Amino acid sequence: MKTYKNIYPKLCSYKNLELAFRKASKGKNSKFYVIEFRKNLKQNILDLKKELEWETYRPSPLTKFTIRDPKTRLIRKSKFKDRIIHHAIVNILDPIYEPRFISDNFANRINKGTIAAIHRFDLFKRKASKNGELTKNSLNNNMVKGYVFKADMKKFFDSVDQHKLIEILRRKIKDEKVIWLITKILKNFDNKVKGMPLGNMTSQFFANVYLNDLDQFIKNRLKAKYYLRYVDDFVVLHQDKNILKEYRNKIEKYLKNLRIELHLDKSKIFPLYKGVDFLGFKIFYYYKRVRKRNVNHFRKRLEKLSKAYKKGDVSKEKILKSAQGWFAYIMWGNTHKLRQKLEREIQKIFKNEFTPPPIYFQVSIKTTCNSRKPNQSVYIYIHFIWGHLLAKY
């Protein structure tokens, strides 16, 4: 197995830190901390470079806050300077680990994400059900054959064993200074032995590194064809329920090596036709619904924005942009009537102001791929909201 030595100088280089600054500041150029850092950009980067080279770098304490999106999560936010360091680390490590990740790992990777994961799930449900073959005595077209093992890891980010993570990293990273820096970031947490701060970019990246052994075990040892993972949620599909039971038992045993447990209430095997809760949708064979709690969460957020708008604390454009971002995602489900209803609710916020609803255009382009791969669809969405071009091409 190829290993990597003496990569710390590249991590500390001015070029890498400048690139890390650009990535950390993307979409945040109006934030005061970005403006302040940019005022003396060259010197600030040189100061960071010096701290790293002399090994005097110490991350600042994390800021804690709670979000409900829709699940309640405790987020720990790093200072901007530390976020630059996080990007600098990932800039160096990502090219090393990306080729080792399986293609069906969809979280925090270029050209992956939730939409790609949903499309992949659609392919898997067709394969596992033999292209929608119906069960005996089926009552409707969605009662197809096949089963799914839907799993969720119990308090994953709080459960990651830091020593185990370092052990995994040491297999390929033979530069002790890089390990020193990573350890500094991991220890900047409430628990010095277990867990990673949810909110750090490094935590998202290290989650993939940590769980890559599980991915390899399921794909290469268990030979599960229809497996995909998004962070700590994963699904395995199969025509045979008993095969999935075997998979589950073996996966639970394997996870003990990683000091991780499955969430018993959220990890179950059931027929595909009952619908699968995955990435915000309830997915059936022929249609997808947005989960009710996600809709309720959006309505609560809309209500807060409405109150702030009446007080003059929030602009009309911010409300429209917030709605457009959520609509762009739920459009991947069968949500036409839901979107119409929510659009009317948005219009009520502005009362007598004339606010046409969002207009959506869809272009589907069929491409012929290599014979080893299925045909793919490329979907292009153009979103207009009354004079505001919110998606640029």
Secondary structure, DSSP 8 states (H G I E B T S, - for coil): ---B-S-HHHHHSHHHHHHHHHHHHTT-TTSHHHHHHHHTHHHHHHHHHHHHHTT-------EEEEEESSSEEEEEE--HHHHHHHHHHHHHHHHHHGGGS-TTB-SS-TT-SHHHHHHHHHHHHHHHTTTT-B-TT-SSTT-BS-EEEEEEBTTHHHH-BHHHHHHHHHTTB--HHHHHHHHHHHHSSSSSSB---TT-HHHHHHHHHHHHHHHHIIIIIS--SEEEEETTEEEEEES-HHHHHHHHHHHHHHHGGGT--B-TTT-EEEEGGG-EEETTEEE-SS-EEE-HHHHHHHHHHHHHHHHHHHHTSS-HHHHHHHHHHHHHHHTTSS-HHHHHHHHHHHHHHTTTS-----EEEEEEEEE---TTS--EEEEEEEEEETTEE-S--
